[in-house]
Amino acid sequence: MANKRISELTELTSGNVENEDWFEVQEADVAESKKITLENATKIERDARIAQDNVIEAGIGSNTDGTYNTPSGTTYLDSTTSVMNALATIDTALAAVAGSGSTVSTAEIHLSTTEIQSLYATPQLVLGSLENGIYHILSAFAYFDYGTTAFGCASGEDMILYYTGHRADYFMEWDETFLESTSDNAARGTWTSNLEMYKDAAVYVALRTANPTYDANHDGEIYLYVTYISQTLSFLAGGGS
């Protein structure tokens, strides 16, 4: 066996190679062969792979042995069996929501000083008309960004929200003291007794009785946030009314 080249040795065709088994190593520019165990020969690649596996396991939240860590206390995922199964479950849930024809959103409307000054005569659009659908308003609040001089408003000169064609039946209001704020002010809209909703209708913001009194020094602005569901009435798409 002495002085044989590696190619001349008997090939091992069965059995397990153990970490303690020796292998010949021929270093470049070194005449004498050396030996190394399988464990030490593969240590650099092994340690790098283990470190990367740990990163992947932590990134996807799996158990330390790589098995799926089933979520607990979730709406949809408690019975999932893998990451891909969880993604498919979420996709199914999202498709069900999209298929219901309803979407919860928040509209942000900025009313400039000039627009506030003419808000009775020129209402501002909040939500454009929804064909074969209804806007279900969930809540609204307004932020008054005070400038240097307060607007003057008569009693009952409220800011209102209403559906197209139903201004007299407005469904939400901010009383005149909100527009007369002398500092920055945030206020939630107050529901009125007019709770009827209208299909195919837009939503506007306006002043109820008159434009405010103002001069060149009035420079406040309003930021209006309206949270709503846009509900498509799928039965109307087939020609219902």
C-alpha positions in Angstrom: 0.0 0.0 0.0 3.0 2.2 0.5 4.0 4.7 -2.2 0.7 4.1 -4.0 -1.0 7.0 -5.7 -4.6 7.8 -4.6 -5.9 6.6 -8.0 -4.3 3.2 -7.2 -6.1 2.6 -3.9 -9.1 0.4 -3.5 -12.3 2.3 -3.8 -14.7 2.2 -0.8 -18.0 1.2 -2.3 -20.0 0.7 0.8 -20.1 1.8 4.5 -20.3 5.2 6.0 -17.5 7.7 6.1 -17.2 8.9 9.7 -16.1 12.3 10.9 -13.0 10.7 12.4 -11.9 9.1 9.1 -8.6 10.4 7.6 -8.0 11.8 4.2 -4.8 12.6 2.4 -4.1 16.2 1.7 -1.5 17.5 -0.7 -0.7 21.1 -0.2 0.6 23.2 -3.0 4.4 23.6 -3.0 4.7 21.0 -0.2 6.4 17.7 -1.0 5.1 15.8 2.0 1.4 14.7 2.1 -0.6 15.5 5.2 -3.8 14.1 6.6 -7.1 15.7 7.8 -10.3 14.2 9.3 -13.6 14.5 7.4 -14.9 16.7 10.2 -12.2 19.3 9.9 -12.2 19.2 6.1 -15.9 20.1 6.0 -15.9 22.4 9.0 -15.8 25.8 7.1 -18.7 24.9 4.8 -20.7 23.3 7.6 -20.4 26.2 9.9 -21.4 28.7 7.2 -24.4 26.6 6.2 -25.6 26.3 9.8 -25.2 30.0 10.3 -27.3 30.7 7.1 -29.9 28.1 8.2 -30.2 29.9 11.5 -30.8 33.2 9.7 -33.5 31.7 7.5 -35.2 30.0 10.4 -35.3 33.3 12.3 -36.4 35.2 9.3 -39.5 33.0 8.6 -40.2 32.3 12.3 -39.7 28.5 12.1 -38.7 26.3 15.0 -34.9 25.9 15.5 -35.0 22.5 13.8 -36.6 24.1 10.7 -40.1 22.8 11.2 -43.1 25.1 10.8 -44.0 27.2 13.9 -47.8 27.2 13.8 -49.2 30.6 14.8 -51.6 30.9 17.7 -54.3 33.4 18.5 -54.6 34.6 14.9 -57.8 35.1 12.8 -56.9 32.8 10.0 -53.6 31.0 10.5 -54.0 28.8 13.6 -54.7 25.7 11.6 -52.0 26.3 8.9 -49.4 23.7 8.3 -46.6 25.5 6.4 -45.5 28.9 5.3 -46.9 28.3 1.8 -50.1 27.0 3.3 -50.3 30.2 5.5 -49.9 32.4 2.4 -52.6 30.5 0.6 -54.9 30.9 3.5 -54.3 34.6 3.6 -54.9 34.8 -0.1 -58.2 33.0 0.2 -59.3 35.4 3.0 -58.4 38.5 1.0 -60.2 37.2 -2.0 -63.3 36.7 0.1 -63.1 40.3 1.3 -62.6 41.6 -2.2 -65.4 39.6 -3.5 -67.8 41.1 -0.9 -67.8 44.3 -2.9 -67.0 46.5 0.2 -63.8 48.4 1.0 -63.0 50.4 4.1 -61.1 53.6 3.3 -60.4 57.1 4.6 -60.7 60.2 2.4 -58.6 63.2 3.2 -59.9 66.6 2.0 -58.0 69.9 2.4 -60.1 73.0 2.5 -58.1 76.2 1.9 -58.9 79.6 3.3 -60.5 80.6 0.1 -62.6 77.4 -0.1 -63.8 77.9 3.5 -64.8 81.5 2.7 -67.2 80.3 0.0 -68.1 76.9 1.5 -71.8 77.7 1.6 -72.1 78.8 -2.0 -69.5 76.3 -3.3 -69.6 73.0 -1.5 -66.5 70.8 -1.9 -66.6 67.2 -3.1 -65.5 64.6 -0.5 -66.4 61.3 -2.3 -67.4 61.0 -6.0 -70.6 59.2 -6.9 -70.5 55.4 -6.7 -72.4 53.7 -9.5 -74.6 50.9 -8.2 -73.3 51.5 -4.7 -73.6 53.3 -1.4 -71.1 55.1 0.8 -71.6 54.0 4.3 -69.9 56.7 6.4 -68.3 55.2 9.6 -66.8 58.3 11.1 -65.3 61.7 10.3 -63.1 64.3 12.1 -61.8 67.6 11.1 -58.6 69.5 12.0 -58.8 73.3 12.0 -55.3 74.7 11.3 -55.6 78.2 12.8 -53.9 81.1 11.1 -53.9 84.5 12.6 -57.6 85.6 12.8 -60.7 83.6 13.5 -63.6 83.4 11.1 -66.9 84.8 12.2 -70.0 82.6 12.0 -73.6 83.1 13.0 -75.4 80.7 15.2 -76.3 77.5 13.3 -73.7 78.2 10.6 -72.5 74.6 10.9 -70.2 72.7 8.6 -72.1 69.7 7.3 -71.7 66.4 5.2 -74.5 65.4 2.9 -75.3 63.2 -0.1 -75.9 64.6 -3.5 -79.4 66.1 -3.8 -80.0 65.8 0.0 -78.3 68.9 1.4 -81.3 69.7 3.7 -81.0 66.1 5.1 -77.3 66.4 6.0 -76.1 63.5 8.2 -73.1 65.0 10.0 -72.2 68.4 11.4 -69.6 70.5 13.2 -71.2 73.5 14.9 -70.1 77.1 14.3 -67.7 77.2 17.2 -65.4 74.8 15.3 -65.0 77.4 12.5 -64.6 80.2 15.1 -61.6 78.4 16.7 -58.8 80.7 17.8 -56.2 78.0 17.9 -55.6 74.6 16.2 -58.5 72.4 16.9 -59.6 68.8 16.1 -63.2 67.7 16.4 -65.2 64.7 15.6 -68.3 65.2 13.5 -71.7 64.8 15.2 -74.3 62.6 13.7 -77.7 64.2 13.0 -81.1 62.4 13.0 -80.9 62.0 9.2 -79.4 58.5 8.8 -80.8 57.6 5.4 -78.3 56.6 2.8 -78.5 57.1 -1.0 -77.2 54.9 -3.8 -75.3 56.4 -6.8 -74.7 59.6 -4.7 -71.6 61.6 -4.0 -70.7 63.1 -0.6 -70.1 66.9 -0.2 -68.9 69.2 2.6 -70.5 72.6 2.9 -71.7 75.3 5.4 -75.3 75.0 6.3 -76.7 78.5 6.2 -74.2 81.1 4.9 -70.6 81.8 4.1 -68.6 83.0 7.2 -67.7 86.6 7.7 -64.1 87.2 6.9 -61.5 89.8 5.7 -58.0 89.6 4.3 -56.7 88.4 7.7 -58.7 85.2 7.9 -56.3 82.5 7.0 -57.3 79.2 8.7 -57.5 75.9 6.9 -59.4 72.7 7.5 -58.2 69.1 7.0 -61.2 66.7 6.8 -60.9 62.9 7.3 -63.9 60.7 6.4 -63.7 57.0 7.0 -66.2 55.0 5.0 -67.2 51.7 3.4 -67.8 51.9 -0.4 -70.4 49.1 -0.8 -71.2 47.9 -4.3 -74.7 46.6 -4.6 -74.0 43.6 -6.8 -77.7 42.8 -7.4 -78.1 46.2 -9.1 -75.5 45.3 -11.7 -78.0 42.9 -13.3 -80.5 45.7 -13.9 -82.2 46.0 -10.5 -83.2 49.4 -9.1 
